[in-house]
Amino acid sequence: MLADQKPAQRRKDLQGRVLELAGSAKIGRGEKAVRNTERDKASRQVRDGLIRKQKQREAARVEEVFYCFASALF
């Protein structure tokens, strides 16, 4: 799993695992904690852009699931 990731992604994964093992983050939430910490250090415009893009991706994912579910029903 780590072999097919880019170095930055691999580093965040490993940092998240260390946080989980140290008890600083819940199991499965370590990488997200690392990303949130990194995001919070960015400038306001960058933070706002990252949050906006994340919301757009989640909305697109929900829409895709809805259409797949709706097409399966009809």
PDB file of N, CA, C and O in Angstrom:
ATOM      1  N   MET A   1       0.820  -1.185   0.000  1.00  0.00           N
ATOM      2  CA  MET A   1       0.000   0.000   0.000  1.00  0.00           C
ATOM      3  C   MET A   1       0.866   1.252   0.000  1.00  0.00           C
ATOM      4  O   MET A   1       0.557   2.216  -0.700  1.00  0.00           O
ATOM      5  N   LEU A   2       1.935   1.249   0.768  1.00  0.00           N
ATOM      6  CA  LEU A   2       2.797   2.416   0.812  1.00  0.00           C
ATOM      7  C   LEU A   2       3.635   2.550  -0.451  1.00  0.00           C
ATOM      8  O   LEU A   2       4.067   3.653  -0.786  1.00  0.00           O
ATOM      9  N   ALA A   3       3.871   1.455  -1.155  1.00  0.00           N
ATOM     10  CA  ALA A   3       4.746   1.491  -2.319  1.00  0.00           C
ATOM     11  C   ALA A   3       4.151   2.297  -3.471  1.00  0.00           C
ATOM     12  O   ALA A   3       4.894   2.882  -4.259  1.00  0.00           O
ATOM     13  N   ASP A   4       2.820   2.336  -3.581  1.00  0.00           N
ATOM     14  CA  ASP A   4       2.215   3.033  -4.710  1.00  0.00           C
ATOM     15  C   ASP A   4       1.787   4.457  -4.360  1.00  0.00           C
ATOM     16  O   ASP A   4       1.020   5.068  -5.103  1.00  0.00           O
ATOM     17  N   GLN A   5       2.270   4.993  -3.243  1.00  0.00           N
ATOM     18  CA  GLN A   5       1.931   6.351  -2.838  1.00  0.00           C
ATOM     19  C   GLN A   5       3.090   7.294  -3.112  1.00  0.00           C
ATOM     20  O   GLN A   5       4.249   6.883  -3.178  1.00  0.00           O
ATOM     21  N   LYS A   6       2.755   8.555  -3.268  1.00  0.00           N
ATOM     22  CA  LYS A   6       3.788   9.577  -3.417  1.00  0.00           C
ATOM     23  C   LYS A   6       4.448   9.797  -2.064  1.00  0.00           C
ATOM     24  O   LYS A   6       3.855   9.485  -1.031  1.00  0.00           O
ATOM     25  N   PRO A   7       5.662  10.329  -2.054  1.00  0.00           N
ATOM     26  CA  PRO A   7       6.384  10.489  -0.794  1.00  0.00           C
ATOM     27  C   PRO A   7       5.638  11.325   0.255  1.00  0.00           C
ATOM     28  O   PRO A   7       5.668  10.987   1.438  1.00  0.00           O
ATOM     29  N   ALA A   8       4.981  12.395  -0.153  1.00  0.00           N
ATOM     30  CA  ALA A   8       4.263  13.233   0.808  1.00  0.00           C
ATOM     31  C   ALA A   8       3.093  12.469   1.432  1.00  0.00           C
ATOM     32  O   ALA A   8       2.844  12.575   2.633  1.00  0.00           O
ATOM     33  N   GLN A   9       2.385  11.708   0.617  1.00  0.00           N
ATOM     34  CA  GLN A   9       1.267  10.906   1.119  1.00  0.00           C
ATOM     35  C   GLN A   9       1.764   9.831   2.075  1.00  0.00           C
ATOM     36  O   GLN A   9       1.150   9.578   3.111  1.00  0.00           O
ATOM     37  N   ARG A  10       2.868   9.208   1.724  1.00  0.00           N
ATOM     38  CA  ARG A  10       3.454   8.159   2.569  1.00  0.00           C
ATOM     39  C   ARG A  10       3.883   8.742   3.921  1.00  0.00           C
ATOM     40  O   ARG A  10       3.668   8.127   4.966  1.00  0.00           O
ATOM     41  N   ARG A  11       4.492   9.939   3.891  1.00  0.00           N
ATOM     42  CA  ARG A  11       4.940  10.597   5.117  1.00  0.00           C
ATOM     43  C   ARG A  11       3.749  10.915   6.023  1.00  0.00           C
ATOM     44  O   ARG A  11       3.814  10.693   7.232  1.00  0.00           O
ATOM     45  N   LYS A  12       2.663  11.432   5.445  1.00  0.00           N
ATOM     46  CA  LYS A  12       1.476  11.758   6.233  1.00  0.00           C
ATOM     47  C   LYS A  12       0.840  10.499   6.811  1.00  0.00           C
ATOM     48  O   LYS A  12       0.375  10.505   7.951  1.00  0.00           O
ATOM     49  N   ASP A  13       0.819   9.430   6.040  1.00  0.00           N
ATOM     50  CA  ASP A  13       0.297   8.156   6.540  1.00  0.00           C
ATOM     51  C   ASP A  13       1.090   7.677   7.752  1.00  0.00           C
ATOM     52  O   ASP A  13       0.515   7.297   8.772  1.00  0.00           O
ATOM     53  N   LEU A  14       2.406   7.701   7.630  1.00  0.00           N
ATOM     54  CA  LEU A  14       3.251   7.214   8.713  1.00  0.00           C
ATOM     55  C   LEU A  14       3.161   8.116   9.940  1.00  0.00           C
ATOM     56  O   LEU A  14       3.141   7.624  11.069  1.00  0.00           O
ATOM     57  N   GLN A  15       3.107   9.432   9.729  1.00  0.00           N
ATOM     58  CA  GLN A  15       2.950  10.348  10.862  1.00  0.00           C
ATOM     59  C   GLN A  15       1.616  10.099  11.564  1.00  0.00           C
ATOM     60  O   GLN A  15       1.528  10.146  12.791  1.00  0.00           O
ATOM     61  N   GLY A  16       0.590   9.835  10.775  1.00  0.00           N
ATOM     62  CA  GLY A  16      -0.716   9.534  11.350  1.00  0.00           C
ATOM     63  C   GLY A  16      -0.698   8.256  12.161  1.00  0.00           C
ATOM     64  O   GLY A  16      -1.306   8.190  13.229  1.00  0.00           O
ATOM     65  N   ARG A  17      -0.009   7.244  11.669  1.00  0.00           N
ATOM     66  CA  ARG A  17       0.088   5.977  12.403  1.00  0.00           C
ATOM     67  C   ARG A  17       0.802   6.188  13.743  1.00  0.00           C
ATOM     68  O   ARG A  17       0.408   5.621  14.762  1.00  0.00           O
ATOM     69  N   VAL A  18       1.854   7.009  13.727  1.00  0.00           N
ATOM     70  CA  VAL A  18       2.588   7.291  14.961  1.00  0.00           C
ATOM     71  C   VAL A  18       1.679   8.010  15.959  1.00  0.00           C
ATOM     72  O   VAL A  18       1.692   7.690  17.148  1.00  0.00           O
ATOM     73  N   LEU A  19       0.896   8.973  15.486  1.00  0.00           N
ATOM     74  CA  LEU A  19      -0.051   9.664  16.369  1.00  0.00           C
ATOM     75  C   LEU A  19      -1.056   8.688  16.964  1.00  0.00           C
ATOM     76  O   LEU A  19      -1.396   8.779  18.144  1.00  0.00           O
ATOM     77  N   GLU A  20      -1.529   7.756  16.146  1.00  0.00           N
ATOM     78  CA  GLU A  20      -2.491   6.764  16.628  1.00  0.00           C
ATOM     79  C   GLU A  20      -1.864   5.881  17.698  1.00  0.00           C
ATOM     80  O   GLU A  20      -2.485   5.610  18.725  1.00  0.00           O
ATOM     81  N   LEU A  21      -0.636   5.433  17.460  1.00  0.00           N
ATOM     82  CA  LEU A  21       0.044   4.556  18.423  1.00  0.00           C
ATOM     83  C   LEU A  21       0.379   5.293  19.714  1.00  0.00           C
ATOM     84  O   LEU A  21       0.366   4.697  20.791  1.00  0.00           O
ATOM     85  N   ALA A  22       0.677   6.581  19.612  1.00  0.00           N
ATOM     86  CA  ALA A  22       1.005   7.373  20.796  1.00  0.00           C
ATOM     87  C   ALA A  22      -0.237   7.749  21.594  1.00  0.00           C
ATOM     88  O   ALA A  22      -0.134   8.209  22.731  1.00  0.00           O
ATOM     89  N   GLY A  23      -1.403   7.556  21.000  1.00  0.00           N
ATOM     90  CA  GLY A  23      -2.641   7.885  21.693  1.00  0.00           C
ATOM     91  C   GLY A  23      -3.094   9.311  21.485  1.00  0.00           C
ATOM     92  O   GLY A  23      -4.062   9.745  22.111  1.00  0.00           O
ATOM     93  N   SER A  24      -2.415  10.060  20.616  1.00  0.00           N
ATOM     94  CA  SER A  24      -2.784  11.449  20.361  1.00  0.00           C
ATOM     95  C   SER A  24      -3.962  11.566  19.408  1.00  0.00           C
ATOM     96  O   SER A  24      -4.612  12.610  19.346  1.00  0.00           O
ATOM     97  N   ALA A  25      -4.237  10.507  18.670  1.00  0.00           N
ATOM     98  CA  ALA A  25      -5.355  10.510  17.720  1.00  0.00           C
ATOM     99  C   ALA A  25      -6.060   9.158  17.811  1.00  0.00           C
ATOM    100  O   ALA A  25      -5.453   8.139  18.142  1.00  0.00           O
ATOM    101  N   LYS A  26      -7.346   9.178  17.511  1.00  0.00           N
ATOM    102  CA  LYS A  26      -8.111   7.931  17.519  1.00  0.00           C
ATOM    103  C   LYS A  26      -7.642   7.040  16.371  1.00  0.00           C
ATOM    104  O   LYS A  26      -7.095   7.521  15.378  1.00  0.00           O
ATOM    105  N   ILE A  27      -7.861   5.760  16.520  1.00  0.00           N
ATOM    106  CA  ILE A  27      -7.471   4.811  15.482  1.00  0.00           C
ATOM    107  C   ILE A  27      -8.220   5.147  14.198  1.00  0.00           C
ATOM    108  O   ILE A  27      -9.441   5.297  14.202  1.00  0.00           O
ATOM    109  N   GLY A  28      -7.476   5.264  13.098  1.00  0.00           N
ATOM    110  CA  GLY A  28      -8.063   5.584  11.807  1.00  0.00           C
ATOM    111  C   GLY A  28      -8.193   7.076  11.547  1.00  0.00           C
ATOM    112  O   GLY A  28      -8.615   7.474  10.461  1.00  0.00           O
ATOM    113  N   ARG A  29      -7.842   7.906  12.517  1.00  0.00           N
ATOM    114  CA  ARG A  29      -7.974   9.350  12.372  1.00  0.00           C
ATOM    115  C   ARG A  29      -6.634  10.075  12.355  1.00  0.00           C
ATOM    116  O   ARG A  29      -6.598  11.304  12.296  1.00  0.00           O
ATOM    117  N   GLY A  30      -5.550   9.340  12.406  1.00  0.00           N
ATOM    118  CA  GLY A  30      -4.230   9.949  12.498  1.00  0.00           C
ATOM    119  C   GLY A  30      -3.846  10.772  11.284  1.00  0.00           C
ATOM    120  O   GLY A  30      -3.373  11.901  11.419  1.00  0.00           O
ATOM    121  N   GLU A  31      -4.049  10.211  10.089  1.00  0.00           N
ATOM    122  CA  GLU A  31      -3.679  10.936   8.870  1.00  0.00           C
ATOM    123  C   GLU A  31      -4.496  12.210   8.736  1.00  0.00           C
ATOM    124  O   GLU A  31      -3.975  13.250   8.333  1.00  0.00           O
ATOM    125  N   LYS A  32      -5.782  12.128   9.074  1.00  0.00           N
ATOM    126  CA  LYS A  32      -6.633  13.314   8.988  1.00  0.00           C
ATOM    127  C   LYS A  32      -6.152  14.390   9.961  1.00  0.00           C
ATOM    128  O   LYS A  32      -6.186  15.578   9.640  1.00  0.00           O
ATOM    129  N   ALA A  33      -5.707  13.981  11.142  1.00  0.00           N
ATOM    130  CA  ALA A  33      -5.179  14.936  12.118  1.00  0.00           C
ATOM    131  C   ALA A  33      -3.925  15.613  11.576  1.00  0.00           C
ATOM    132  O   ALA A  33      -3.739  16.816  11.757  1.00  0.00           O
ATOM    133  N   VAL A  34      -3.067  14.844  10.914  1.00  0.00           N
ATOM    134  CA  VAL A  34      -1.848  15.406  10.326  1.00  0.00           C
ATOM    135  C   VAL A  34      -2.219  16.406   9.230  1.00  0.00           C
ATOM    136  O   VAL A  34      -1.640  17.491   9.156  1.00  0.00           O
ATOM    137  N   ARG A  35      -3.174  16.048   8.385  1.00  0.00           N
ATOM    138  CA  ARG A  35      -3.594  16.949   7.312  1.00  0.00           C
ATOM    139  C   ARG A  35      -4.216  18.230   7.868  1.00  0.00           C
ATOM    140  O   ARG A  35      -3.956  19.322   7.362  1.00  0.00           O
ATOM    141  N   ASN A  36      -5.043  18.093   8.915  1.00  0.00           N
ATOM    142  CA  ASN A  36      -5.668  19.276   9.511  1.00  0.00           C
ATOM    143  C   ASN A  36      -4.628  20.196  10.133  1.00  0.00           C
ATOM    144  O   ASN A  36      -4.729  21.417  10.006  1.00  0.00           O
ATOM    145  N   THR A  37      -3.637  19.632  10.797  1.00  0.00           N
ATOM    146  CA  THR A  37      -2.563  20.434  11.379  1.00  0.00           C
ATOM    147  C   THR A  37      -1.791  21.163  10.287  1.00  0.00           C
ATOM    148  O   THR A  37      -1.463  22.341  10.428  1.00  0.00           O
ATOM    149  N   GLU A  38      -1.506  20.458   9.205  1.00  0.00           N
ATOM    150  CA  GLU A  38      -0.783  21.070   8.086  1.00  0.00           C
ATOM    151  C   GLU A  38      -1.618  22.179   7.454  1.00  0.00           C
ATOM    152  O   GLU A  38      -1.100  23.243   7.117  1.00  0.00           O
ATOM    153  N   ARG A  39      -2.916  21.921   7.298  1.00  0.00           N
ATOM    154  CA  ARG A  39      -3.807  22.916   6.703  1.00  0.00           C
ATOM    155  C   ARG A  39      -3.903  24.157   7.587  1.00  0.00           C
ATOM    156  O   ARG A  39      -3.929  25.277   7.078  1.00  0.00           O
ATOM    157  N   ASP A  40      -3.954  23.970   8.899  1.00  0.00           N
ATOM    158  CA  ASP A  40      -4.093  25.100   9.820  1.00  0.00           C
ATOM    159  C   ASP A  40      -2.876  26.018   9.809  1.00  0.00           C
ATOM    160  O   ASP A  40      -2.980  27.183  10.192  1.00  0.00           O
ATOM    161  N   LYS A  41      -1.737  25.515   9.379  1.00  0.00           N
ATOM    162  CA  LYS A  41      -0.531  26.335   9.313  1.00  0.00           C
ATOM    163  C   LYS A  41      -0.468  27.163   8.030  1.00  0.00           C
ATOM    164  O   LYS A  41       0.363  28.065   7.923  1.00  0.00           O
ATOM    165  N   ALA A  42      -1.324  26.874   7.066  1.00  0.00           N
ATOM    166  CA  ALA A  42      -1.321  27.591   5.787  1.00  0.00           C
ATOM    167  C   ALA A  42      -1.989  28.949   5.950  1.00  0.00           C
ATOM    168  O   ALA A  42      -2.661  29.205   6.949  1.00  0.00           O
ATOM    169  N   SER A  43      -1.798  29.817   4.959  1.00  0.00           N
ATOM    170  CA  SER A  43      -2.425  31.136   5.004  1.00  0.00           C
ATOM    171  C   SER A  43      -3.942  30.994   4.864  1.00  0.00           C
ATOM    172  O   SER A  43      -4.444  29.944   4.464  1.00  0.00           O
ATOM    173  N   ARG A  44      -4.646  32.043   5.191  1.00  0.00           N
ATOM    174  CA  ARG A  44      -6.115  31.988   5.206  1.00  0.00           C
ATOM    175  C   ARG A  44      -6.682  31.659   3.829  1.00  0.00           C
ATOM    176  O   ARG A  44      -7.601  30.849   3.715  1.00  0.00           O
ATOM    177  N   GLN A  45      -6.140  32.282   2.783  1.00  0.00           N
ATOM    178  CA  GLN A  45      -6.648  32.027   1.435  1.00  0.00           C
ATOM    179  C   GLN A  45      -6.444  30.573   1.042  1.00  0.00           C
ATOM    180  O   GLN A  45      -7.325  29.967   0.433  1.00  0.00           O
ATOM    181  N   VAL A  46      -5.305  30.013   1.381  1.00  0.00           N
ATOM    182  CA  VAL A  46      -5.016  28.617   1.055  1.00  0.00           C
ATOM    183  C   VAL A  46      -5.941  27.702   1.842  1.00  0.00           C
ATOM    184  O   VAL A  46      -6.490  26.748   1.290  1.00  0.00           O
ATOM    185  N   ARG A  47      -6.120  27.990   3.152  1.00  0.00           N
ATOM    186  CA  ARG A  47      -7.026  27.186   3.981  1.00  0.00           C
ATOM    187  C   ARG A  47      -8.435  27.192   3.414  1.00  0.00           C
ATOM    188  O   ARG A  47      -9.069  26.144   3.292  1.00  0.00           O
ATOM    189  N   ASP A  48      -8.922  28.384   3.065  1.00  0.00           N
ATOM    190  CA  ASP A  48     -10.275  28.493   2.518  1.00  0.00           C
ATOM    191  C   ASP A  48     -10.411  27.714   1.218  1.00  0.00           C
ATOM    192  O   ASP A  48     -11.430  27.066   0.979  1.00  0.00           O
ATOM    193  N   GLY A  49      -9.378  27.778   0.376  1.00  0.00           N
ATOM    194  CA  GLY A  49      -9.405  27.037  -0.889  1.00  0.00           C
ATOM    195  C   GLY A  49      -9.405  25.537  -0.667  1.00  0.00           C
ATOM    196  O   GLY A  49     -10.137  24.808  -1.337  1.00  0.00           O
ATOM    197  N   LEU A  50      -8.586  25.068   0.274  1.00  0.00           N
ATOM    198  CA  LEU A  50      -8.538  23.634   0.571  1.00  0.00           C
ATOM    199  C   LEU A  50      -9.873  23.145   1.110  1.00  0.00           C
ATOM    200  O   LEU A  50     -10.350  22.080   0.719  1.00  0.00           O
ATOM    201  N   ILE A  51     -10.475  23.915   2.003  1.00  0.00           N
ATOM    202  CA  ILE A  51     -11.770  23.522   2.573  1.00  0.00           C
ATOM    203  C   ILE A  51     -12.849  23.530   1.504  1.00  0.00           C
ATOM    204  O   ILE A  51     -13.692  22.634   1.464  1.00  0.00           O
ATOM    205  N   ARG A  52     -12.828  24.538   0.634  1.00  0.00           N
ATOM    206  CA  ARG A  52     -13.829  24.626  -0.439  1.00  0.00           C
ATOM    207  C   ARG A  52     -13.709  23.443  -1.389  1.00  0.00           C
ATOM    208  O   ARG A  52     -14.717  22.848  -1.772  1.00  0.00           O
ATOM    209  N   LYS A  53     -12.483  23.097  -1.772  1.00  0.00           N
ATOM    210  CA  LYS A  53     -12.273  21.953  -2.669  1.00  0.00           C
ATOM    211  C   LYS A  53     -12.706  20.648  -2.015  1.00  0.00           C
ATOM    212  O   LYS A  53     -13.274  19.781  -2.678  1.00  0.00           O
ATOM    213  N   GLN A  54     -12.443  20.504  -0.721  1.00  0.00           N
ATOM    214  CA  GLN A  54     -12.847  19.295  -0.015  1.00  0.00           C
ATOM    215  C   GLN A  54     -14.367  19.169  -0.008  1.00  0.00           C
ATOM    216  O   GLN A  54     -14.897  18.077  -0.214  1.00  0.00           O
ATOM    217  N   LYS A  55     -15.068  20.267   0.223  1.00  0.00           N
ATOM    218  CA  LYS A  55     -16.529  20.244   0.212  1.00  0.00           C
ATOM    219  C   LYS A  55     -17.060  19.910  -1.181  1.00  0.00           C
ATOM    220  O   LYS A  55     -18.049  19.189  -1.307  1.00  0.00           O
ATOM    221  N   GLN A  56     -16.408  20.430  -2.231  1.00  0.00           N
ATOM    222  CA  GLN A  56     -16.825  20.120  -3.598  1.00  0.00           C
ATOM    223  C   GLN A  56     -16.644  18.644  -3.900  1.00  0.00           C
ATOM    224  O   GLN A  56     -17.515  18.025  -4.510  1.00  0.00           O
ATOM    225  N   ARG A  57     -15.511  18.067  -3.476  1.00  0.00           N
ATOM    226  CA  ARG A  57     -15.272  16.645  -3.713  1.00  0.00           C
ATOM    227  C   ARG A  57     -16.295  15.784  -2.979  1.00  0.00           C
ATOM    228  O   ARG A  57     -16.789  14.798  -3.527  1.00  0.00           O
ATOM    229  N   GLU A  58     -16.610  16.152  -1.748  1.00  0.00           N
ATOM    230  CA  GLU A  58     -17.592  15.381  -0.991  1.00  0.00           C
ATOM    231  C   GLU A  58     -18.974  15.490  -1.624  1.00  0.00           C
ATOM    232  O   GLU A  58     -19.704  14.501  -1.683  1.00  0.00           O
ATOM    233  N   ALA A  59     -19.345  16.687  -2.101  1.00  0.00           N
ATOM    234  CA  ALA A  59     -20.646  16.860  -2.746  1.00  0.00           C
ATOM    235  C   ALA A  59     -20.716  16.031  -4.026  1.00  0.00           C
ATOM    236  O   ALA A  59     -21.745  15.418  -4.313  1.00  0.00           O
ATOM    237  N   ALA A  60     -19.628  16.008  -4.797  1.00  0.00           N
ATOM    238  CA  ALA A  60     -19.602  15.213  -6.023  1.00  0.00           C
ATOM    239  C   ALA A  60     -19.702  13.724  -5.699  1.00  0.00           C
ATOM    240  O   ALA A  60     -20.363  12.977  -6.420  1.00  0.00           O
ATOM    241  N   ARG A  61     -19.051  13.291  -4.622  1.00  0.00           N
ATOM    242  CA  ARG A  61     -19.103  11.890  -4.216  1.00  0.00           C
ATOM    243  C   ARG A  61     -20.517  11.499  -3.799  1.00  0.00           C
ATOM    244  O   ARG A  61     -21.001  10.425  -4.154  1.00  0.00           O
ATOM    245  N   VAL A  62     -21.175  12.376  -3.044  1.00  0.00           N
ATOM    246  CA  VAL A  62     -22.551  12.106  -2.615  1.00  0.00           C
ATOM    247  C   VAL A  62     -23.477  12.049  -3.819  1.00  0.00           C
ATOM    248  O   VAL A  62     -24.350  11.185  -3.902  1.00  0.00           O
ATOM    249  N   GLU A  63     -23.281  12.973  -4.750  1.00  0.00           N
ATOM    250  CA  GLU A  63     -24.112  12.996  -5.950  1.00  0.00           C
ATOM    251  C   GLU A  63     -23.916  11.727  -6.770  1.00  0.00           C
ATOM    252  O   GLU A  63     -24.880  11.164  -7.289  1.00  0.00           O
ATOM    253  N   GLU A  64     -22.674  11.278  -6.887  1.00  0.00           N
ATOM    254  CA  GLU A  64     -22.388  10.059  -7.640  1.00  0.00           C
ATOM    255  C   GLU A  64     -23.062   8.853  -6.994  1.00  0.00           C
ATOM    256  O   GLU A  64     -23.652   8.018  -7.680  1.00  0.00           O
ATOM    257  N   VAL A  65     -22.969   8.770  -5.671  1.00  0.00           N
ATOM    258  CA  VAL A  65     -23.601   7.656  -4.957  1.00  0.00           C
ATOM    259  C   VAL A  65     -25.112   7.707  -5.139  1.00  0.00           C
ATOM    260  O   VAL A  65     -25.751   6.673  -5.330  1.00  0.00           O
ATOM    261  N   PHE A  66     -25.683   8.902  -5.082  1.00  0.00           N
ATOM    262  CA  PHE A  66     -27.121   9.052  -5.254  1.00  0.00           C
ATOM    263  C   PHE A  66     -27.562   8.560  -6.630  1.00  0.00           C
ATOM    264  O   PHE A  66     -28.541   7.823  -6.745  1.00  0.00           O
ATOM    265  N   TYR A  67     -26.831   8.974  -7.684  1.00  0.00           N
ATOM    266  CA  TYR A  67     -27.202   8.561  -9.035  1.00  0.00           C
ATOM    267  C   TYR A  67     -27.029   7.055  -9.238  1.00  0.00           C
ATOM    268  O   TYR A  67     -27.834   6.426  -9.924  1.00  0.00           O
ATOM    269  N   CYS A  68     -25.995   6.482  -8.651  1.00  0.00           N
ATOM    270  CA  CYS A  68     -25.801   5.032  -8.753  1.00  0.00           C
ATOM    271  C   CYS A  68     -26.924   4.299  -8.039  1.00  0.00           C
ATOM    272  O   CYS A  68     -27.434   3.293  -8.533  1.00  0.00           O
ATOM    273  N   PHE A  69     -27.303   4.807  -6.879  1.00  0.00           N
ATOM    274  CA  PHE A  69     -28.370   4.184  -6.118  1.00  0.00           C
ATOM    275  C   PHE A  69     -29.715   4.338  -6.841  1.00  0.00           C
ATOM    276  O   PHE A  69     -30.505   3.396  -6.896  1.00  0.00           O
ATOM    277  N   ALA A  70     -29.968   5.530  -7.394  1.00  0.00           N
ATOM    278  CA  ALA A  70     -31.207   5.793  -8.082  1.00  0.00           C
ATOM    279  C   ALA A  70     -31.318   4.949  -9.355  1.00  0.00           C
ATOM    280  O   ALA A  70     -32.394   4.442  -9.676  1.00  0.00           O
ATOM    281  N   SER A  71     -30.212   4.801 -10.071  1.00  0.00           N
ATOM    282  CA  SER A  71     -30.245   4.010 -11.300  1.00  0.00           C
ATOM    283  C   SER A  71     -30.441   2.521 -10.993  1.00  0.00           C
ATOM    284  O   SER A  71     -31.001   1.793 -11.812  1.00  0.00           O
ATOM    285  N   ALA A  72     -29.994   2.071  -9.843  1.00  0.00           N
ATOM    286  CA  ALA A  72     -30.178   0.679  -9.457  1.00  0.00           C
ATOM    287  C   ALA A  72     -31.642   0.387  -9.110  1.00  0.00           C
ATOM    288  O   ALA A  72     -32.127  -0.731  -9.286  1.00  0.00           O
ATOM    289  N   LEU A  73     -32.329   1.412  -8.617  1.00  0.00           N
ATOM    290  CA  LEU A  73     -33.741   1.224  -8.261  1.00  0.00           C
ATOM    291  C   LEU A  73     -34.650   1.201  -9.484  1.00  0.00           C
ATOM    292  O   LEU A  73     -35.667   0.507  -9.494  1.00  0.00           O
ATOM    293  N   PHE A  74     -34.284   1.953 -10.505  1.00  0.00           N
ATOM    294  CA  PHE A  74     -35.181   2.066 -11.670  1.00  0.00           C
ATOM    295  C   PHE A  74     -34.662   1.327 -12.841  1.00  0.00           C
ATOM    296  O   PHE A  74     -35.295   1.321 -13.897  1.00  0.00           O
TER     297      PHE A  74
END
